[in-house]
Amino acid sequence: MTATRDEIAKLYVATFDRAADADGLAYWISDGTSATTSLTDIEDLASAMTDSAEYKALYDGMDREHIVTAMYNNLFDRAPDASGLTYWVSGDGATVPVDELIIALINGAKDDDAGQDKTIMDNKATVGLAYADAGLNDVAEAKTILSGVTADPATVTAAEAEVNNLVPQTFDLTTGADALVGGKA
């Protein structure tokens, strides 16, 4: 099944702790609007992202515990609980490749008494798509734009306003003379 824009945005959040940049999102979209990649399903995209230079720059040299903790922090703004960490580091999930771990965390996110993991993840993906849809490509900005996004809808609104402020203003210049009218009231 073809990966959706929302799924790709969540992969960016989980894997790189940032919003998708416009060029990156366009690269990974395989919905008929882009001919840049032959990968279509989320599993293939996750695998390719974890093979990328950006992933390697972020995680090379980290042990499994630190990678799992980073993924939890990226997606949910929290460290894993003790049982989750044990499962992914030394339990049954310890042999799951990182690309599959990312998908499992995304698919397993839920809101419950322990926290609002799904809402936080969904809010970060929403802001990430707003960033990419605005045509923005600065990776440092893409990271910063998500830093204040939480489960609170007001943080999404604030981040989207910040995205709008990052979009360059354009003006149409004319060759004619403008008439300015003024006076004292």
N, C-alpha and C positions, 0 to 999 in steps of 0.2 A: 504494500500500500504506500502511496506517495506521502512523504512527510509534509505536514502543514507548516505554514509560517509560524504558528504558535509553538509547535514542537521544536522548530529550529531555534526560535528565540529562547526557549527553555534550555536547549543544548548550549547556547552561548552563555547563559547565566551560569549553568552548572559547571561547564568546562573552563570558561575563561573569566568568570566573575565580572561580566560586563554585558552591556547591550550589544546587540548585533549591529555592526556598521552596515551602511547601505550597500556598499560593494560586496561585502561578505554575504549578506542575506541574499542578494541577487545571484551570487555565485552558487549558493546551495539550493536555491529554489528550482525544483524540477517539475513544475506544474504546467509546463507548456509555455511559460513566459520567459524562460531562460534556457539557453542551449549550452551553458557553461559546464555542466556536470551530468554524467550519466547515472549518478547515484540518485535513488529515489526514496528508499525507505529509511526510516529513522535509525535503524541499526547500522546501516552502511554509513550514514552521515556521522553518527557518533564515533564509529571506528575511524573514519577519516580525520575527524577533529582531534582525536587522541593521538593520531600519527603526525599532526601538524607541528611546525616549528614553534608556533605560539604555545601549544600545550607543553612541548618539551622544555621551552624556556621557563615556564611556570613550575613544572613538577619534576623535572629531571633531578635525581638524587634524593627525592623524598621517599620515605618508606610508606607502606600501605596505610598505616594509622594516620599519617599526616595527610595523605591524599583523601582518605575518607572524611576526615575532619574538614578539610578544605571544601569538599563537595557539599557537605551539610551547611557550612557557613555560607558558601556561594548561593545556594538555593534558599535556605531557610533562616539565615542570619543567626544560627546557633550551632553549637557543637552537637555531635550525636550523643544520645543518651548512652549509658554504659552498656546496655544490652545490644543496642544497634551497633555500637563500635565493636563489641566483641564478635557479633555475628559476621560483620564485614572484614574483620582483621584476622580472627583465629577460629571462627566458627564455620558453618556451612557455606557462607558467602565469601569466604576468604579466597577461593579459587576463581571467583567470577572476574573476568577481565574488566578493566576500568570502564571501557565503553558500555558494557552491559550493566555495570554498577550504576552509571549515570542514568541510564534509562530506567532501571529499577527504582532509583530514588525519585525520579520525576513521576513515574507511574504510581508509586506508592504514597505520594504526598497526600496528606489529608488534614483536615481541621478537626481537632478534638480537644479534650480537656488539657492535654499536654502542650498544645500550641496551635498556631494557625499557619502551619507549613504550606498548605496548598494555596491559601490566600496570598501569602508573601510571594511564593513562586509565581503565581498567576499575575500579581501586580508587577513584579519585575519584568515578566515577559511582555506585559502591556506597554510598559514604559520603553522596553527595548525595541519593540516594533515601532513605537512613535518616533524613536531616535532614528531608526533605519529609514522609516517612511519619510522623514524630513530631509533625507539625502545626506545625512551626516556620516563622516568616516573617521573621525579622530578617535583612536583607540583609547587614549587617556581620558577624553571626555566621556566615552562610552562606559568606562569604569566608574567615573565620578557620578554620572547621571543616576546610577542605581544605588549609590551609597546611602541615600536617605529613604529609600522605598521600603515600607513595612506593610503590615496588614491593614493599616489605616488608609481608607480611600483618599483622604486629604493629601497623603504623601504622593499618591499617583498624580493627582491634580497639580501639585506643586512641581513635580518632576516634569510633567508634560508642559507646564508653563516655562520651565527652564529650557526644555528642548526648543520651544518656540522662540525663545530669546537667542538661542544659538544659531538659528537659521539666518543667513545673511539677508539683509534688506536690499532690495533692488529698486531702482528708480528709473523711470523712463524720462530721458532728457529730450527736450524739444529744441528746435532752432529758433522758434519765435520768442518774442519778448513777453514776459509775464507782467501783468498789470497788478500791482499791489495797491490795495485800497485801505486806507487807514484814517484815523482821525481821533479826536478826543471825544469821549462820551460825556 
